[in-house]
Amino acid sequence: MSSMIDAPTVEVLAAEGFAGELLRPADPGYEEARRVWNGVIDRRPALIARCLGGADVARAIRLAREADVPATVRGGGHAVAGHAVCDGGILIDLSLMRAARVDQRRRTVRAQGGCLNSDLDRETQSFGLAVTSGVVSHTGIGGLTLGGGIGHLMRKWGLSIDNLVSCDVVTADGRLVVASEEENPELFWGLRGGGGNFGVVTSFEFRLHALGPTILCGMVAWPMDQAPKVLGLVQELAAESPDELGVVAALRLAPPLPMVPAGLHGKPIVAAILTYAGPVEEGEAVLRRVRQFGRPAFDAVAPKPYTAHQRMLDPGAPQGLHYYWKSHELPALTDDMIGIVHEHAARMTSPLSLVPVFMMGGAVSRVPEDATALPNRDAVYNINITAAWQPDDPEPERHVAWVREFHKALEPYGIGVYVNFTSDDTPERIREAAYGPDKWKRLVALKDEWDPTNFFRHNANIPPSE
């Protein structure tokens, strides 16, 4: 397959006006460019097309079709399943496309498809503005947004897709189109939650909201044996808290970070990562309930730059570790569920693993279920069971087994799965749990219209009808 992408073919692509970089396996920079966040993924594309704009993307798509080789798309390369890269095909790499421009008058930002969360935050916070983005700064906004866009601000302003105004898209046949409520509205519906199934989004336009640059945020943690009580508190917070309060509970071994007392490093903890999307003075009163709960092992909540808060979790998700995860969306945290979470989290097999529990609700739940392709707007929590281990770990199977057993124990309670947190999930689970029958039918119809040959298939795939 890779023999179809030979040197003369690459030369022709360059001569036709490809403006970015073209890397073949023997070229300098190829080895670094083919790597993605999850170090488990070790695939070798025949060509890496590092695009500078929509025209480059269209040329790369046409080459892949003419050569009859698969094509993948890389934004931030953060998907745990490694969808961004395949063996023997063309990697359409957007990582050079990281510009973002704020329109202060309209309170919008136009961000290229290769932008990372850090790029988006840097530009928007320069104007005291923000949009819901991810919780790790080196996550790409492309995959994050197309799958939904969970983040610290979602209870106040909704998911990333709920703030999306328009997209520039390159289709499977190499056309450049716009998707918005006014242009190609059905495609726009599908892009908001349907993942990368319908085209390559080369730029996103988001609505912005006044926030920062300083907000009240940070982490409070307790010993792991307090997990049942802390998760019980989170259940109360979901029902009673204002939309401004964002909470991510996390169960893990305490990392060796400056905020964590040295004597606690490596000890099992349950933490609450708190974000208040409002005035600091108001946040002090709202967060007091959490900060004074029980006897915290440490409290690192303080007024700080929003951009610093967005980088806080980066050390726990470094590039190149080996990762495996599975996820559920949950309607509540009952005593039985809390017991399962505590029991299995206490048995985690790697000191690098963690279990984040995202508190949903608020603005997320008030978007009509049929407004976007994203389902399960009534989910109150999202739990992502994440195993992480060093590349030289001699027994990776035990970490994978821990995730699978934990996930299976929660299956009776799950009401769906967030598509961005899928990994080796079956096609049936993607169809039934990530979308459901009604949305699936509508998404397949979109696939038939925009990608009838399933060119964009290296993803949580929505195949066309047979």
C-alpha positions in Angstrom: 0.0 0.0 0.0 2.8 2.5 0.9 4.4 1.9 -2.5 1.7 4.0 -4.1 3.1 7.0 -2.3 6.5 7.1 -3.9 8.9 10.1 -4.4 7.5 11.1 -7.8 4.0 11.2 -6.4 5.1 13.5 -3.5 6.9 15.7 -6.0 3.7 16.0 -8.1 1.8 17.0 -5.0 4.3 19.7 -4.1 4.3 20.9 -7.7 0.5 21.2 -7.6 0.8 23.9 -4.9 0.9 22.0 -1.6 2.3 24.7 0.7 3.0 22.7 3.9 5.5 20.0 4.6 5.5 16.5 3.1 7.3 13.8 5.1 8.1 10.3 4.1 9.5 7.6 6.4 13.2 8.4 5.6 12.8 12.2 6.0 14.1 14.1 9.0 11.2 14.9 11.4 9.1 11.9 10.3 9.6 9.9 13.5 8.5 12.7 15.7 5.6 13.8 13.5 4.0 10.3 13.5 3.9 10.1 17.3 0.6 10.8 19.1 -0.2 11.3 22.7 -0.8 7.7 23.6 2.5 5.9 23.4 0.8 2.6 22.8 0.1 3.7 19.3 3.1 2.9 17.0 1.9 3.2 13.4 3.8 4.3 10.2 2.0 6.2 7.6 3.4 6.3 4.1 3.2 10.1 4.0 2.6 12.8 6.5 1.1 15.9 4.8 1.5 18.8 7.3 -1.0 21.2 5.9 -1.1 25.0 6.1 -4.8 25.5 5.1 -7.9 24.1 3.5 -6.3 23.9 0.1 -3.5 21.7 1.4 -6.1 19.4 3.1 -8.1 19.1 -0.2 -5.0 18.2 -2.1 -4.0 15.5 0.4 -7.5 14.1 0.3 -7.4 13.9 -3.5 -4.0 12.2 -3.4 -5.3 9.6 -0.9 -8.3 8.8 -3.1 -6.2 8.6 -6.3 -3.6 6.4 -4.7 -6.4 4.3 -3.0 -4.8 4.5 0.4 -6.4 5.3 3.8 -6.2 8.7 5.2 -6.3 9.9 8.8 -6.6 13.3 10.3 -4.5 14.7 13.2 -5.4 17.8 15.2 -3.9 17.4 18.6 -3.4 13.6 18.3 -5.0 13.1 21.8 -7.5 10.4 21.1 -6.6 7.4 23.2 -7.4 5.0 20.3 -4.9 6.7 18.1 -7.3 7.5 15.3 -5.0 10.2 14.0 -2.5 7.8 12.4 -2.6 4.5 10.4 -0.1 2.2 8.7 0.6 2.8 5.1 -1.7 5.7 4.4 -1.6 9.4 4.4 -1.7 11.4 7.7 -3.4 14.7 7.1 -1.7 16.7 9.8 -3.1 20.0 11.0 -0.5 20.6 13.7 1.0 23.6 11.8 -2.5 25.3 11.7 -2.6 26.8 15.1 -3.6 30.4 14.6 -6.6 31.9 16.5 -8.1 35.4 16.1 -10.5 37.1 18.5 -13.2 39.4 17.2 -13.8 41.6 20.3 -16.8 43.4 18.8 -18.7 40.1 18.0 -17.2 38.3 21.0 -16.1 35.4 18.8 -12.9 33.6 18.0 -11.8 31.9 14.8 -9.4 29.1 15.5 -7.6 26.8 13.0 -8.2 23.1 13.2 -4.8 22.3 14.6 -5.1 24.6 17.6 -4.5 23.2 21.1 -6.5 24.2 24.1 -3.5 26.3 25.2 -3.5 28.2 21.9 -7.2 29.0 22.2 -6.9 30.0 25.9 -3.9 32.2 25.3 -5.6 34.3 22.6 -9.0 34.6 24.2 -7.7 35.3 27.7 -5.8 38.3 26.3 -9.2 39.9 26.0 -10.7 38.6 29.2 -12.8 36.1 27.3 -13.2 32.3 27.2 -15.1 29.4 25.8 -15.5 25.9 27.1 -12.5 23.8 26.1 -10.8 20.8 27.5 -9.1 20.2 30.9 -5.6 19.4 29.5 -3.8 22.2 27.7 -2.2 20.1 24.9 -5.6 18.5 23.8 -6.5 19.5 20.3 -9.7 21.6 19.9 -10.7 19.7 16.7 -11.4 16.3 18.1 -12.5 17.8 21.4 -15.1 19.9 19.8 -16.4 17.5 17.2 -17.1 15.0 19.9 -18.8 17.5 22.2 -16.3 19.3 24.3 -16.3 18.7 28.1 -14.5 21.3 30.2 -14.4 23.3 33.4 -16.8 25.9 32.1 -19.5 23.6 30.7 -22.0 24.0 33.5 -22.0 27.8 33.0 -21.8 28.0 29.2 -22.4 24.5 27.8 -20.1 22.3 25.9 -17.7 23.4 23.1 -20.3 22.5 20.5 -22.9 24.6 22.3 -20.8 27.7 21.6 -19.9 26.8 18.0 -21.0 29.4 15.4 -19.6 27.9 12.2 -17.0 25.6 10.7 -14.9 25.6 7.6 -15.0 22.0 6.3 -13.1 20.1 3.6 -15.3 17.2 2.4 -14.4 13.7 1.3 -14.4 14.8 -2.3 -12.1 17.7 -1.7 -14.7 20.5 -1.6 -14.4 23.4 0.8 -17.7 24.3 2.4 -19.1 26.2 5.4 -21.3 24.6 8.0 -23.5 26.8 10.2 -27.1 27.3 11.2 -27.5 29.2 7.9 -25.3 27.2 5.5 -25.5 23.4 5.4 -27.4 23.3 8.7 -27.8 19.5 8.7 -24.1 19.0 8.4 -23.6 21.6 11.2 -25.9 19.5 13.3 -23.9 16.4 12.7 -20.5 18.0 13.3 -21.7 18.9 16.8 -21.1 15.5 18.3 -20.6 13.3 15.3 -16.8 13.3 15.4 -14.7 13.4 12.3 -17.1 11.4 10.2 -18.1 14.0 7.7 -15.0 16.0 6.8 -11.9 17.8 8.0 -12.8 21.0 9.9 -10.0 23.5 9.1 -11.4 26.2 11.4 -13.9 26.7 14.1 -15.7 29.9 15.1 -16.9 30.0 18.7 -18.9 32.5 20.8 -16.9 33.9 23.8 -17.9 34.8 27.3 -16.4 37.3 29.8 -14.1 35.4 32.2 -10.8 36.1 33.9 -8.0 36.6 33.6 -8.1 35.7 37.3 -10.7 33.2 38.6 -11.1 31.2 41.9 -10.1 27.7 41.2 -7.9 24.8 42.3 -7.8 21.4 44.0 -8.9 20.2 47.4 -8.0 16.6 48.4 -8.8 14.1 51.1 -7.4 10.6 51.9 -8.9 7.9 49.7 -10.8 6.4 52.6 -13.0 9.5 52.5 -14.1 8.9 48.9 -17.6 7.7 49.7 -18.3 10.9 51.7 -16.7 13.2 49.2 -18.6 11.6 46.3 -21.7 11.9 48.3 -21.0 15.6 48.6 -20.5 15.8 44.9 -23.9 14.3 44.4 -25.4 17.0 46.6 -23.5 19.7 44.7 -24.9 18.5 41.4 -28.4 19.1 42.6 -27.9 22.3 44.6 -25.0 24.3 43.1 -25.2 27.3 40.8 -24.1 26.9 37.2 -20.9 28.8 37.9 -19.5 25.9 39.9 -17.5 23.3 38.0 -16.4 20.2 39.7 -14.2 17.3 38.6 -13.8 14.6 41.3 -10.6 12.6 40.8 -9.4 9.4 42.5 -5.7 8.6 42.2 -2.4 8.4 43.9 -1.2 11.9 44.9 1.2 13.2 42.2 4.5 14.9 43.2 3.3 18.4 42.3 4.3 21.6 44.1 0.7 22.0 45.5 0.8 18.5 47.1 2.6 18.2 50.5 5.6 15.9 50.1 4.4 13.5 52.7 1.3 12.8 50.6 3.1 12.0 47.4 2.1 8.5 46.2 -0.7 8.1 48.7 -4.2 7.4 47.6 -6.5 10.4 47.5 -9.8 11.7 46.3 -9.7 15.2 45.0 -12.2 17.9 43.9 -11.0 20.1 41.1 -13.0 23.3 41.5 -13.7 26.1 39.1 -15.9 29.1 39.7 -16.9 30.9 36.5 -17.9 34.1 38.2 -16.6 36.9 40.6 -14.0 35.6 43.0 -15.9 37.1 46.0 -19.0 35.1 45.1 -16.9 32.0 44.5 -15.4 32.2 48.0 -18.8 31.6 49.6 -19.9 28.9 47.1 -16.6 26.9 47.4 -16.5 27.2 51.2 -18.8 24.2 51.5 -16.3 21.9 49.7 -13.2 23.4 51.2 -14.4 22.9 54.8 -15.8 19.5 54.2 -14.2 16.9 56.6 -10.5 17.3 57.1 -8.8 18.0 53.7 -5.3 16.7 53.3 -4.5 19.9 51.3 -6.4 22.8 49.8 -4.8 24.6 46.8 -7.8 26.7 45.9 -6.9 30.3 45.3 -7.5 33.2 42.8 -5.2 32.4 39.9 -5.0 32.9 36.1 -7.5 30.8 34.2 -4.7 29.8 31.9 -2.8 28.4 34.8 -5.8 26.4 35.9 -6.2 25.0 32.4 -2.6 23.7 32.7 -3.0 22.2 36.2 -3.7 18.7 35.0 -1.1 18.5 32.3 1.5 16.7 34.5 -1.0 13.8 34.9 -1.4 13.3 31.2 2.1 13.6 29.6 2.8 12.8 26.0 4.2 9.3 25.4 2.9 7.3 28.4 0.9 4.2 27.6 -2.8 4.8 28.1 -6.0 2.8 28.1 -9.5 3.9 29.2 -13.2 3.2 29.2 -16.1 5.4 30.2 -19.7 5.6 31.3 -22.2 8.4 31.5 -24.2 8.2 34.7 -27.6 9.6 35.8 -26.6 9.9 39.5 -24.1 8.7 42.2 -26.0 6.3 44.3 -24.5 4.6 47.3 -24.1 1.4 45.3 -22.3 3.3 42.5 -20.1 5.2 45.0 -19.1 1.9 46.6 -18.1 0.4 43.2 -16.0 3.5 42.3 -14.3 3.5 45.7 -13.6 -0.2 45.7 -12.1 -0.3 42.2 -10.2 3.0 42.5 -8.5 1.7 45.6 -7.3 -1.3 43.6 -5.7 0.7 40.7 -2.7 -1.1 39.4 -0.4 1.8 38.3 0.6 4.9 40.2 0.0 6.9 37.1 -3.7 5.9 36.7 -6.6 8.0 37.7 -10.4 8.1 37.7 -11.9 11.6 36.9 -15.7 12.0 37.5 -17.0 15.1 35.7 -20.1 16.8 37.1 -22.3 17.7 34.2 -25.7 19.4 34.3 -26.3 23.1 34.3 -26.2 24.7 30.9 -25.3 21.3 29.3 -28.6 19.8 30.3 -30.7 22.8 29.1 -29.8 22.4 25.4 -32.6 20.4 23.7 -31.7 16.8 23.1 -32.3 17.1 19.3 -30.3 20.4 18.9 -27.0 18.6 18.2 -25.8 15.1 17.4 -24.5 14.7 21.0 -26.9 12.5 23.1 -27.5 12.0 26.8 -28.0 15.6 27.7 -29.6 14.3 30.9 -26.4 12.6 32.1 -25.3 14.1 35.5 -21.8 12.5 35.5 -19.2 11.2 33.2 -16.6 8.8 34.6 -13.5 8.0 32.7 -11.5 5.1 34.0 -8.0 5.8 32.9 -5.0 3.5 33.1 -1.6 5.0 32.5 1.8 3.2 32.7 5.4 3.6 31.6 6.4 2.2 28.2 8.8 -0.3 29.8 6.2 -1.7 32.2 6.5 -5.5 32.0 2.8 -6.2 32.7 0.6 -3.8 30.7 -2.2 -6.4 30.7 -3.0 -6.0 34.3 -3.7 -2.3 33.9 -6.0 -2.9 31.0 -7.7 -5.6 33.0 -8.3 -3.2 35.9 -10.0 -0.7 33.6 -12.2 -3.4 32.0 -13.3 -4.9 35.3 -14.1 -1.5 36.8 -16.0 -0.5 33.6 -18.0 -3.8 33.7 -19.0 -3.3 37.3 -20.6 0.0 36.4 -22.4 -1.3 33.3 -25.7 -1.8 35.0 -25.8 1.9 35.8 -24.5 3.5 32.6 -26.8 5.4 30.4 -24.4 6.0 27.5 -20.8 6.9 26.6 -19.2 10.2 25.6 -17.8 9.5 22.1 -14.5 11.3 22.9 -13.9 8.8 25.7 -14.3 5.7 23.6 -11.3 3.5 22.8 -11.8 -0.1 21.7 -15.6 0.1 22.1 -17.5 -2.1 19.6 -19.4 -0.7 16.7 -22.6 -1.7 18.5 -21.6 0.4 21.6 -20.8 3.4 19.4 -24.2 3.1 17.7 -26.3 2.4 20.8 -24.6 4.1 23.7 -22.7 7.0 22.0 -25.7 8.0 19.8 -28.9 5.9 20.1 -31.2 4.8 17.4 -32.8 8.1 16.4 -29.6 10.1 16.2 -27.8 7.2 14.5 -30.4 7.1 11.7 -30.0 10.8 11.1 -26.1 10.5 11.2 -26.1 7.7 8.7 -28.2 9.8 6.4 -25.6 12.5 6.7 -22.8 10.0 6.0 -24.6 8.9 2.9 -24.7 12.5 1.7 -21.3 13.7 2.6 -19.0 10.6 2.7 -20.8 7.7 1.0 -17.6 5.7 0.6 -16.6 6.0 4.2 -13.3 7.8 3.4 -13.3 9.2 6.9 -13.4 5.9 8.7 -10.5 6.1 11.1 -12.6 7.4 14.0 -15.5 6.3 16.2 -17.0 5.4 12.9 -20.5 6.0 11.6 -20.6 3.9 8.4 -22.9 4.8 5.5 -25.9 2.7 4.9 -25.3 -0.5 2.9 
